[in-house]
Amino acid sequence: MDKLREILEENWPDIDFDEEDQLLDSGLMDSVSVVTLIGLLEDEFDISISMEYIQPKYFQSMDTIWEMIEELQ
């Protein structure tokens, strides 16, 4: 999860990913952010994020993002 934290903090430095659990619902991240993040995750973790996973529930927090990565590895 350290690499995920590094990616998130490098690209969205104003967000406290340890505290936020409603990244999309709160408006801290939007659809453009999610598309950017998907590309970064696919490259870094050598995964393919299918349409099945492009849902808000997978992008609400660092924990939900990490759970998705683990499912796809």
Distance bins in CASP14 RR format, pairs under 12 A and 6 or more apart:
PFRMAT RR
TARGET T0000
AUTHOR 0000-0000-0000
RMODE 2
METHOD distances of the structure
MODEL  1
1 7 0 0 0 0 0 1 0 0 0 0 0
1 8 0 0 0 0 0 1 0 0 0 0 0
1 17 0 0 0 0 0 1 0 0 0 0 0
1 18 0 0 0 0 0 1 0 0 0 0 0
1 45 0 0 0 0 0 1 0 0 0 0 0
1 61 0 0 0 0 0 1 0 0 0 0 0
1 62 1 0 0 1 0 0 0 0 0 0 0
1 63 0 0 0 0 1 0 0 0 0 0 0
1 64 0 0 0 0 0 1 0 0 0 0 0
1 65 0 0 0 0 1 0 0 0 0 0 0
1 66 1 0 1 0 0 0 0 0 0 0 0
1 67 0 0 0 0 0 1 0 0 0 0 0
1 69 0 0 0 0 1 0 0 0 0 0 0
1 70 0 0 0 0 1 0 0 0 0 0 0
2 8 0 0 0 0 0 1 0 0 0 0 0
2 9 0 0 0 0 0 1 0 0 0 0 0
2 44 0 0 0 0 0 1 0 0 0 0 0
2 62 0 0 0 0 0 1 0 0 0 0 0
2 66 0 0 0 0 0 1 0 0 0 0 0
3 9 0 0 0 0 0 1 0 0 0 0 0
3 10 0 0 0 0 0 1 0 0 0 0 0
3 40 0 0 0 0 0 1 0 0 0 0 0
3 41 0 0 0 0 1 0 0 0 0 0 0
3 43 0 0 0 0 0 1 0 0 0 0 0
3 44 1 0 0 1 0 0 0 0 0 0 0
3 45 1 0 0 1 0 0 0 0 0 0 0
3 46 0 0 0 0 0 1 0 0 0 0 0
3 62 0 0 0 0 0 1 0 0 0 0 0
3 65 0 0 0 0 0 1 0 0 0 0 0
3 66 0 0 0 0 1 0 0 0 0 0 0
3 69 0 0 0 0 1 0 0 0 0 0 0
4 10 0 0 0 0 0 1 0 0 0 0 0
4 11 0 0 0 0 0 1 0 0 0 0 0
4 17 0 0 0 0 1 0 0 0 0 0 0
4 37 0 0 0 0 1 0 0 0 0 0 0
4 40 0 0 0 0 1 0 0 0 0 0 0
4 41 1 0 0 1 0 0 0 0 0 0 0
4 44 0 0 0 0 1 0 0 0 0 0 0
4 45 0 0 0 0 1 0 0 0 0 0 0
4 47 0 0 0 0 0 1 0 0 0 0 0
4 61 0 0 0 0 0 1 0 0 0 0 0
4 62 1 0 0 1 0 0 0 0 0 0 0
4 63 0 0 0 0 1 0 0 0 0 0 0
4 64 0 0 0 0 0 1 0 0 0 0 0
4 65 1 0 0 1 0 0 0 0 0 0 0
4 66 1 0 1 0 0 0 0 0 0 0 0
4 67 0 0 0 0 0 1 0 0 0 0 0
4 68 0 0 0 0 0 1 0 0 0 0 0
4 69 1 0 0 1 0 0 0 0 0 0 0
4 70 0 0 0 0 0 1 0 0 0 0 0
4 73 0 0 0 0 0 1 0 0 0 0 0
5 11 0 0 0 0 0 1 0 0 0 0 0
5 12 0 0 0 0 0 1 0 0 0 0 0
5 13 0 0 0 0 0 1 0 0 0 0 0
5 15 0 0 0 0 0 1 0 0 0 0 0
5 16 0 0 0 0 0 1 0 0 0 0 0
5 17 1 0 0 1 0 0 0 0 0 0 0
5 18 0 0 0 0 1 0 0 0 0 0 0
5 44 0 0 0 0 0 1 0 0 0 0 0
5 61 0 0 0 0 0 1 0 0 0 0 0
5 62 1 0 0 1 0 0 0 0 0 0 0
5 63 0 0 0 0 0 1 0 0 0 0 0
5 65 0 0 0 0 0 1 0 0 0 0 0
5 66 0 0 0 0 1 0 0 0 0 0 0
5 69 0 0 0 0 0 1 0 0 0 0 0
6 12 0 0 0 0 0 1 0 0 0 0 0
6 13 0 0 0 0 0 1 0 0 0 0 0
6 17 0 0 0 0 0 1 0 0 0 0 0
6 40 0 0 0 0 0 1 0 0 0 0 0
6 44 0 0 0 0 1 0 0 0 0 0 0
6 62 0 0 0 0 0 1 0 0 0 0 0
7 13 0 0 0 0 0 1 0 0 0 0 0
7 17 0 0 0 0 0 1 0 0 0 0 0
7 36 0 0 0 0 0 1 0 0 0 0 0
7 37 1 0 0 1 0 0 0 0 0 0 0
7 38 0 0 0 0 0 1 0 0 0 0 0
7 39 0 0 0 0 0 1 0 0 0 0 0
7 40 1 0 1 0 0 0 0 0 0 0 0
7 41 1 0 0 1 0 0 0 0 0 0 0
7 42 0 0 0 0 0 1 0 0 0 0 0
7 43 0 0 0 0 1 0 0 0 0 0 0
7 44 1 0 0 1 0 0 0 0 0 0 0
7 45 0 0 0 0 1 0 0 0 0 0 0
7 62 0 0 0 0 0 1 0 0 0 0 0
7 65 0 0 0 0 1 0 0 0 0 0 0
7 66 0 0 0 0 0 1 0 0 0 0 0
7 69 0 0 0 0 0 1 0 0 0 0 0
8 14 0 0 0 0 0 1 0 0 0 0 0
8 15 1 0 0 1 0 0 0 0 0 0 0
8 16 0 0 0 0 0 1 0 0 0 0 0
8 17 1 0 1 0 0 0 0 0 0 0 0
8 18 0 0 0 0 0 1 0 0 0 0 0
8 20 0 0 0 0 1 0 0 0 0 0 0
8 23 0 0 0 0 1 0 0 0 0 0 0
8 28 0 0 0 0 0 1 0 0 0 0 0
8 29 0 0 0 0 1 0 0 0 0 0 0
8 33 0 0 0 0 0 1 0 0 0 0 0
8 36 0 0 0 0 0 1 0 0 0 0 0
8 37 1 0 0 1 0 0 0 0 0 0 0
8 40 0 0 0 0 1 0 0 0 0 0 0
8 41 0 0 0 0 1 0 0 0 0 0 0
8 44 0 0 0 0 0 1 0 0 0 0 0
8 59 0 0 0 0 0 1 0 0 0 0 0
8 61 0 0 0 0 0 1 0 0 0 0 0
8 62 1 0 0 1 0 0 0 0 0 0 0
8 63 0 0 0 0 0 1 0 0 0 0 0
8 65 1 0 0 1 0 0 0 0 0 0 0
8 66 0 0 0 0 0 1 0 0 0 0 0
8 69 0 0 0 0 0 1 0 0 0 0 0
9 15 0 0 0 0 1 0 0 0 0 0 0
9 16 0 0 0 0 1 0 0 0 0 0 0
9 17 1 0 0 1 0 0 0 0 0 0 0
9 18 0 0 0 0 1 0 0 0 0 0 0
9 20 0 0 0 0 0 1 0 0 0 0 0
9 62 0 0 0 0 1 0 0 0 0 0 0
10 17 0 0 0 0 0 1 0 0 0 0 0
10 36 0 0 0 0 0 1 0 0 0 0 0
10 37 0 0 0 0 0 1 0 0 0 0 0
10 40 0 0 0 0 1 0 0 0 0 0 0
10 44 0 0 0 0 0 1 0 0 0 0 0
11 17 0 0 0 0 0 1 0 0 0 0 0
11 29 0 0 0 0 0 1 0 0 0 0 0
11 32 0 0 0 0 0 1 0 0 0 0 0
11 33 0 0 0 0 1 0 0 0 0 0 0
11 34 0 0 0 0 0 1 0 0 0 0 0
11 36 1 0 0 1 0 0 0 0 0 0 0
11 37 1 0 0 1 0 0 0 0 0 0 0
11 39 0 0 0 0 0 1 0 0 0 0 0
11 40 1 0 0 1 0 0 0 0 0 0 0
11 41 0 0 0 0 0 1 0 0 0 0 0
11 44 0 0 0 0 0 1 0 0 0 0 0
12 20 0 0 0 0 1 0 0 0 0 0 0
12 23 0 0 0 0 1 0 0 0 0 0 0
12 27 0 0 0 0 0 1 0 0 0 0 0
12 28 1 0 0 1 0 0 0 0 0 0 0
12 29 1 0 0 1 0 0 0 0 0 0 0
12 30 0 0 0 0 0 1 0 0 0 0 0
12 32 0 0 0 0 0 1 0 0 0 0 0
12 33 1 0 0 1 0 0 0 0 0 0 0
12 34 0 0 0 0 0 1 0 0 0 0 0
12 36 0 0 0 0 1 0 0 0 0 0 0
12 37 0 0 0 0 1 0 0 0 0 0 0
12 40 0 0 0 0 0 1 0 0 0 0 0
12 59 0 0 0 0 0 1 0 0 0 0 0
12 62 0 0 0 0 0 1 0 0 0 0 0
12 65 0 0 0 0 0 1 0 0 0 0 0
13 28 0 0 0 0 0 1 0 0 0 0 0
14 20 0 0 0 0 0 1 0 0 0 0 0
14 28 0 0 0 0 1 0 0 0 0 0 0
14 29 0 0 0 0 0 1 0 0 0 0 0
14 33 0 0 0 0 0 1 0 0 0 0 0
15 21 0 0 0 0 0 1 0 0 0 0 0
15 22 0 0 0 0 0 1 0 0 0 0 0
15 23 1 0 0 1 0 0 0 0 0 0 0
15 24 0 0 0 0 0 1 0 0 0 0 0
15 26 0 0 0 0 1 0 0 0 0 0 0
15 27 0 0 0 0 0 1 0 0 0 0 0
15 28 1 0 1 0 0 0 0 0 0 0 0
15 29 1 0 0 1 0 0 0 0 0 0 0
15 33 0 0 0 0 1 0 0 0 0 0 0
15 37 0 0 0 0 0 1 0 0 0 0 0
15 61 0 0 0 0 0 1 0 0 0 0 0
15 62 0 0 0 0 1 0 0 0 0 0 0
16 23 0 0 0 0 0 1 0 0 0 0 0
16 26 0 0 0 0 0 1 0 0 0 0 0
16 28 0 0 0 0 1 0 0 0 0 0 0
16 61 0 0 0 0 0 1 0 0 0 0 0
16 62 0 0 0 0 1 0 0 0 0 0 0
17 23 0 0 0 0 1 0 0 0 0 0 0
17 28 0 0 0 0 1 0 0 0 0 0 0
17 29 0 0 0 0 0 1 0 0 0 0 0
17 37 0 0 0 0 0 1 0 0 0 0 0
17 59 0 0 0 0 0 1 0 0 0 0 0
17 60 0 0 0 0 0 1 0 0 0 0 0
17 61 1 0 0 1 0 0 0 0 0 0 0
17 62 1 0 1 0 0 0 0 0 0 0 0
17 63 0 0 0 0 1 0 0 0 0 0 0
17 64 0 0 0 0 0 1 0 0 0 0 0
17 65 0 0 0 0 1 0 0 0 0 0 0
17 66 0 0 0 0 0 1 0 0 0 0 0
18 61 0 0 0 0 1 0 0 0 0 0 0
18 62 1 0 0 1 0 0 0 0 0 0 0
18 63 0 0 0 0 1 0 0 0 0 0 0
19 26 0 0 0 0 0 1 0 0 0 0 0
19 28 0 0 0 0 0 1 0 0 0 0 0
19 61 0 0 0 0 1 0 0 0 0 0 0
19 62 0 0 0 0 1 0 0 0 0 0 0
19 63 0 0 0 0 0 1 0 0 0 0 0
20 26 1 0 0 1 0 0 0 0 0 0 0
20 27 0 0 0 0 0 1 0 0 0 0 0
20 28 1 0 0 1 0 0 0 0 0 0 0
20 29 0 0 0 0 1 0 0 0 0 0 0
20 59 0 0 0 0 0 1 0 0 0 0 0
20 60 0 0 0 0 1 0 0 0 0 0 0
20 61 1 0 0 1 0 0 0 0 0 0 0
20 62 1 0 0 1 0 0 0 0 0 0 0
20 63 0 0 0 0 0 1 0 0 0 0 0
20 64 0 0 0 0 0 1 0 0 0 0 0
20 65 0 0 0 0 0 1 0 0 0 0 0
21 28 0 0 0 0 0 1 0 0 0 0 0
21 57 0 0 0 0 0 1 0 0 0 0 0
21 59 0 0 0 0 0 1 0 0 0 0 0
21 60 1 0 0 1 0 0 0 0 0 0 0
21 61 1 0 1 0 0 0 0 0 0 0 0
21 62 0 0 0 0 1 0 0 0 0 0 0
21 63 1 0 0 1 0 0 0 0 0 0 0
21 64 0 0 0 0 1 0 0 0 0 0 0
21 65 0 0 0 0 0 1 0 0 0 0 0
22 28 1 0 0 1 0 0 0 0 0 0 0
22 29 0 0 0 0 1 0 0 0 0 0 0
22 56 0 0 0 0 1 0 0 0 0 0 0
22 57 0 0 0 0 0 1 0 0 0 0 0
22 59 0 0 0 0 0 1 0 0 0 0 0
22 60 1 0 1 0 0 0 0 0 0 0 0
22 61 1 0 0 1 0 0 0 0 0 0 0
22 62 0 0 0 0 0 1 0 0 0 0 0
22 63 0 0 0 0 0 1 0 0 0 0 0
22 64 0 0 0 0 0 1 0 0 0 0 0
23 29 1 0 1 0 0 0 0 0 0 0 0
23 30 0 0 0 0 1 0 0 0 0 0 0
23 31 0 0 0 0 0 1 0 0 0 0 0
23 33 0 0 0 0 1 0 0 0 0 0 0
23 34 0 0 0 0 1 0 0 0 0 0 0
23 37 0 0 0 0 1 0 0 0 0 0 0
23 56 0 0 0 0 1 0 0 0 0 0 0
23 57 0 0 0 0 0 1 0 0 0 0 0
23 58 0 0 0 0 0 1 0 0 0 0 0
23 59 1 0 0 1 0 0 0 0 0 0 0
23 60 1 0 1 0 0 0 0 0 0 0 0
23 61 1 0 0 1 0 0 0 0 0 0 0
23 62 0 0 0 0 1 0 0 0 0 0 0
23 63 0 0 0 0 0 1 0 0 0 0 0
23 64 0 0 0 0 1 0 0 0 0 0 0
23 65 0 0 0 0 1 0 0 0 0 0 0
24 30 1 0 0 1 0 0 0 0 0 0 0
24 31 0 0 0 0 1 0 0 0 0 0 0
24 32 0 0 0 0 0 1 0 0 0 0 0
24 33 0 0 0 0 1 0 0 0 0 0 0
24 34 1 0 0 1 0 0 0 0 0 0 0
24 37 0 0 0 0 0 1 0 0 0 0 0
24 54 0 0 0 0 0 1 0 0 0 0 0
24 55 0 0 0 0 1 0 0 0 0 0 0
24 56 1 0 1 0 0 0 0 0 0 0 0
24 57 0 0 0 0 1 0 0 0 0 0 0
24 58 0 0 0 0 1 0 0 0 0 0 0
24 59 1 0 1 0 0 0 0 0 0 0 0
24 60 1 0 1 0 0 0 0 0 0 0 0
24 61 0 0 0 0 1 0 0 0 0 0 0
24 64 0 0 0 0 0 1 0 0 0 0 0
24 65 0 0 0 0 0 1 0 0 0 0 0
25 56 1 0 0 1 0 0 0 0 0 0 0
25 57 0 0 0 0 0 1 0 0 0 0 0
25 59 0 0 0 0 0 1 0 0 0 0 0
25 60 1 0 0 1 0 0 0 0 0 0 0
25 61 0 0 0 0 0 1 0 0 0 0 0
25 64 0 0 0 0 0 1 0 0 0 0 0
26 56 0 0 0 0 0 1 0 0 0 0 0
26 59 0 0 0 0 0 1 0 0 0 0 0
26 60 0 0 0 0 1 0 0 0 0 0 0
26 61 0 0 0 0 0 1 0 0 0 0 0
27 33 0 0 0 0 1 0 0 0 0 0 0
27 34 0 0 0 0 0 1 0 0 0 0 0
27 56 0 0 0 0 0 1 0 0 0 0 0
27 59 0 0 0 0 0 1 0 0 0 0 0
27 60 0 0 0 0 0 1 0 0 0 0 0
28 34 0 0 0 0 0 1 0 0 0 0 0
28 59 0 0 0 0 0 1 0 0 0 0 0
28 60 0 0 0 0 0 1 0 0 0 0 0
28 61 0 0 0 0 0 1 0 0 0 0 0
28 62 0 0 0 0 0 1 0 0 0 0 0
29 35 0 0 0 0 0 1 0 0 0 0 0
29 36 0 0 0 0 1 0 0 0 0 0 0
29 37 1 0 0 1 0 0 0 0 0 0 0
29 38 0 0 0 0 0 1 0 0 0 0 0
29 56 0 0 0 0 1 0 0 0 0 0 0
29 58 0 0 0 0 0 1 0 0 0 0 0
29 59 1 0 0 1 0 0 0 0 0 0 0
29 60 0 0 0 0 1 0 0 0 0 0 0
29 61 0 0 0 0 0 1 0 0 0 0 0
29 62 0 0 0 0 0 1 0 0 0 0 0
29 64 0 0 0 0 0 1 0 0 0 0 0
29 65 0 0 0 0 0 1 0 0 0 0 0
30 36 0 0 0 0 1 0 0 0 0 0 0
30 37 0 0 0 0 0 1 0 0 0 0 0
30 56 0 0 0 0 0 1 0 0 0 0 0
30 59 0 0 0 0 0 1 0 0 0 0 0
31 37 0 0 0 0 0 1 0 0 0 0 0
31 38 0 0 0 0 0 1 0 0 0 0 0
31 54 0 0 0 0 1 0 0 0 0 0 0
31 55 0 0 0 0 0 1 0 0 0 0 0
31 56 0 0 0 0 1 0 0 0 0 0 0
31 59 0 0 0 0 1 0 0 0 0 0 0
32 38 0 0 0 0 0 1 0 0 0 0 0
32 39 0 0 0 0 0 1 0 0 0 0 0
33 39 0 0 0 0 0 1 0 0 0 0 0
33 40 0 0 0 0 0 1 0 0 0 0 0
33 59 0 0 0 0 1 0 0 0 0 0 0
33 65 0 0 0 0 0 1 0 0 0 0 0
34 40 0 0 0 0 0 1 0 0 0 0 0
34 41 0 0 0 0 0 1 0 0 0 0 0
34 49 0 0 0 0 1 0 0 0 0 0 0
34 53 0 0 0 0 0 1 0 0 0 0 0
34 54 1 0 0 1 0 0 0 0 0 0 0
34 55 0 0 0 0 1 0 0 0 0 0 0
34 56 0 0 0 0 1 0 0 0 0 0 0
34 57 0 0 0 0 0 1 0 0 0 0 0
34 58 0 0 0 0 1 0 0 0 0 0 0
34 59 1 0 1 0 0 0 0 0 0 0 0
34 60 0 0 0 0 0 1 0 0 0 0 0
34 65 0 0 0 0 1 0 0 0 0 0 0
34 68 0 0 0 0 0 1 0 0 0 0 0
35 41 0 0 0 0 0 1 0 0 0 0 0
35 42 0 0 0 0 0 1 0 0 0 0 0
35 49 0 0 0 0 0 1 0 0 0 0 0
35 54 0 0 0 0 1 0 0 0 0 0 0
35 59 0 0 0 0 0 1 0 0 0 0 0
36 42 0 0 0 0 0 1 0 0 0 0 0
36 43 0 0 0 0 0 1 0 0 0 0 0
36 59 0 0 0 0 0 1 0 0 0 0 0
37 43 0 0 0 0 0 1 0 0 0 0 0
37 44 0 0 0 0 0 1 0 0 0 0 0
37 45 0 0 0 0 0 1 0 0 0 0 0
37 49 0 0 0 0 1 0 0 0 0 0 0
37 53 0 0 0 0 0 1 0 0 0 0 0
37 54 0 0 0 0 0 1 0 0 0 0 0
37 58 0 0 0 0 0 1 0 0 0 0 0
37 59 1 0 0 1 0 0 0 0 0 0 0
37 62 0 0 0 0 0 1 0 0 0 0 0
37 64 0 0 0 0 0 1 0 0 0 0 0
37 65 1 0 0 1 0 0 0 0 0 0 0
37 68 0 0 0 0 0 1 0 0 0 0 0
37 69 0 0 0 0 0 1 0 0 0 0 0
38 44 0 0 0 0 0 1 0 0 0 0 0
38 45 0 0 0 0 0 1 0 0 0 0 0
38 47 0 0 0 0 1 0 0 0 0 0 0
38 48 0 0 0 0 1 0 0 0 0 0 0
38 49 1 0 1 0 0 0 0 0 0 0 0
38 50 0 0 0 0 0 1 0 0 0 0 0
38 51 0 0 0 0 0 1 0 0 0 0 0
38 53 0 0 0 0 1 0 0 0 0 0 0
38 54 1 0 0 1 0 0 0 0 0 0 0
38 55 0 0 0 0 0 1 0 0 0 0 0
38 58 0 0 0 0 1 0 0 0 0 0 0
38 59 0 0 0 0 1 0 0 0 0 0 0
38 65 0 0 0 0 0 1 0 0 0 0 0
38 68 0 0 0 0 0 1 0 0 0 0 0
38 69 0 0 0 0 0 1 0 0 0 0 0
38 72 0 0 0 0 0 1 0 0 0 0 0
39 45 0 0 0 0 0 1 0 0 0 0 0
39 46 0 0 0 0 0 1 0 0 0 0 0
39 47 0 0 0 0 1 0 0 0 0 0 0
39 48 0 0 0 0 0 1 0 0 0 0 0
39 49 1 0 0 1 0 0 0 0 0 0 0
39 54 0 0 0 0 0 1 0 0 0 0 0
40 47 0 0 0 0 0 1 0 0 0 0 0
40 49 0 0 0 0 0 1 0 0 0 0 0
40 65 0 0 0 0 0 1 0 0 0 0 0
40 69 0 0 0 0 0 1 0 0 0 0 0
41 47 1 0 0 1 0 0 0 0 0 0 0
41 48 0 0 0 0 1 0 0 0 0 0 0
41 49 1 0 0 1 0 0 0 0 0 0 0
41 53 0 0 0 0 0 1 0 0 0 0 0
41 54 0 0 0 0 0 1 0 0 0 0 0
41 58 0 0 0 0 0 1 0 0 0 0 0
41 59 0 0 0 0 0 1 0 0 0 0 0
41 62 0 0 0 0 0 1 0 0 0 0 0
41 65 1 0 0 1 0 0 0 0 0 0 0
41 66 0 0 0 0 0 1 0 0 0 0 0
41 68 0 0 0 0 1 0 0 0 0 0 0
41 69 1 0 0 1 0 0 0 0 0 0 0
41 70 0 0 0 0 0 1 0 0 0 0 0
41 72 0 0 0 0 1 0 0 0 0 0 0
41 73 0 0 0 0 0 1 0 0 0 0 0
42 48 1 0 0 1 0 0 0 0 0 0 0
42 49 1 0 1 0 0 0 0 0 0 0 0
42 50 0 0 0 0 0 1 0 0 0 0 0
42 53 0 0 0 0 0 1 0 0 0 0 0
42 54 0 0 0 0 0 1 0 0 0 0 0
42 68 0 0 0 0 0 1 0 0 0 0 0
42 69 0 0 0 0 1 0 0 0 0 0 0
42 72 0 0 0 0 1 0 0 0 0 0 0
42 73 0 0 0 0 0 1 0 0 0 0 0
43 49 0 0 0 0 0 1 0 0 0 0 0
44 65 0 0 0 0 0 1 0 0 0 0 0
44 69 0 0 0 0 1 0 0 0 0 0 0
44 73 0 0 0 0 0 1 0 0 0 0 0
45 65 0 0 0 0 0 1 0 0 0 0 0
45 66 0 0 0 0 0 1 0 0 0 0 0
45 68 0 0 0 0 0 1 0 0 0 0 0
45 69 1 0 1 0 0 0 0 0 0 0 0
45 70 0 0 0 0 1 0 0 0 0 0 0
45 71 0 0 0 0 0 1 0 0 0 0 0
45 72 1 0 0 1 0 0 0 0 0 0 0
45 73 1 0 0 1 0 0 0 0 0 0 0
46 69 0 0 0 0 0 1 0 0 0 0 0
46 72 0 0 0 0 1 0 0 0 0 0 0
46 73 0 0 0 0 1 0 0 0 0 0 0
47 53 0 0 0 0 1 0 0 0 0 0 0
47 65 0 0 0 0 0 1 0 0 0 0 0
47 68 0 0 0 0 1 0 0 0 0 0 0
47 69 1 0 0 1 0 0 0 0 0 0 0
47 70 0 0 0 0 1 0 0 0 0 0 0
47 71 0 0 0 0 1 0 0 0 0 0 0
47 72 1 0 1 0 0 0 0 0 0 0 0
47 73 1 0 0 1 0 0 0 0 0 0 0
48 54 0 0 0 0 0 1 0 0 0 0 0
48 68 0 0 0 0 0 1 0 0 0 0 0
48 69 0 0 0 0 0 1 0 0 0 0 0
48 71 0 0 0 0 0 1 0 0 0 0 0
48 72 1 0 0 1 0 0 0 0 0 0 0
48 73 0 0 0 0 0 1 0 0 0 0 0
49 55 0 0 0 0 0 1 0 0 0 0 0
49 58 0 0 0 0 1 0 0 0 0 0 0
49 59 0 0 0 0 0 1 0 0 0 0 0
49 65 0 0 0 0 0 1 0 0 0 0 0
49 68 1 0 0 1 0 0 0 0 0 0 0
49 69 0 0 0 0 1 0 0 0 0 0 0
49 71 0 0 0 0 0 1 0 0 0 0 0
49 72 1 0 0 1 0 0 0 0 0 0 0
49 73 0 0 0 0 0 1 0 0 0 0 0
50 58 0 0 0 0 0 1 0 0 0 0 0
50 68 0 0 0 0 0 1 0 0 0 0 0
50 71 0 0 0 0 0 1 0 0 0 0 0
50 72 0 0 0 0 1 0 0 0 0 0 0
51 58 0 0 0 0 0 1 0 0 0 0 0
52 58 0 0 0 0 1 0 0 0 0 0 0
52 68 0 0 0 0 0 1 0 0 0 0 0
52 71 0 0 0 0 0 1 0 0 0 0 0
52 72 0 0 0 0 0 1 0 0 0 0 0
53 59 0 0 0 0 1 0 0 0 0 0 0
53 64 0 0 0 0 0 1 0 0 0 0 0
53 65 0 0 0 0 0 1 0 0 0 0 0
53 67 0 0 0 0 0 1 0 0 0 0 0
53 68 1 0 1 0 0 0 0 0 0 0 0
53 69 0 0 0 0 1 0 0 0 0 0 0
53 70 0 0 0 0 0 1 0 0 0 0 0
53 71 1 0 0 1 0 0 0 0 0 0 0
53 72 1 0 0 1 0 0 0 0 0 0 0
54 68 0 0 0 0 1 0 0 0 0 0 0
55 64 0 0 0 0 0 1 0 0 0 0 0
55 65 0 0 0 0 0 1 0 0 0 0 0
55 68 0 0 0 0 1 0 0 0 0 0 0
56 64 0 0 0 0 1 0 0 0 0 0 0
56 65 0 0 0 0 0 1 0 0 0 0 0
56 68 0 0 0 0 0 1 0 0 0 0 0
57 63 0 0 0 0 0 1 0 0 0 0 0
57 64 1 0 0 1 0 0 0 0 0 0 0
57 65 0 0 0 0 0 1 0 0 0 0 0
57 67 0 0 0 0 1 0 0 0 0 0 0
57 68 0 0 0 0 1 0 0 0 0 0 0
58 64 1 0 1 0 0 0 0 0 0 0 0
58 65 1 0 0 1 0 0 0 0 0 0 0
58 66 0 0 0 0 0 1 0 0 0 0 0
58 67 1 0 0 1 0 0 0 0 0 0 0
58 68 1 0 1 0 0 0 0 0 0 0 0
58 69 0 0 0 0 1 0 0 0 0 0 0
58 70 0 0 0 0 0 1 0 0 0 0 0
58 71 0 0 0 0 1 0 0 0 0 0 0
58 72 0 0 0 0 0 1 0 0 0 0 0
59 65 1 0 0 1 0 0 0 0 0 0 0
59 66 0 0 0 0 0 1 0 0 0 0 0
59 67 0 0 0 0 0 1 0 0 0 0 0
59 68 0 0 0 0 1 0 0 0 0 0 0
59 69 0 0 0 0 0 1 0 0 0 0 0
60 66 0 0 0 0 0 1 0 0 0 0 0
60 67 0 0 0 0 0 1 0 0 0 0 0
60 68 0 0 0 0 0 1 0 0 0 0 0
61 67 0 0 0 0 1 0 0 0 0 0 0
61 68 0 0 0 0 0 1 0 0 0 0 0
62 68 0 0 0 0 0 1 0 0 0 0 0
62 69 0 0 0 0 0 1 0 0 0 0 0
63 69 0 0 0 0 0 1 0 0 0 0 0
63 70 0 0 0 0 0 1 0 0 0 0 0
64 70 0 0 0 0 0 1 0 0 0 0 0
64 71 0 0 0 0 0 1 0 0 0 0 0
65 71 0 0 0 0 0 1 0 0 0 0 0
65 72 0 0 0 0 0 1 0 0 0 0 0
66 72 0 0 0 0 0 1 0 0 0 0 0
66 73 0 0 0 0 0 1 0 0 0 0 0
67 73 0 0 0 0 0 1 0 0 0 0 0
END
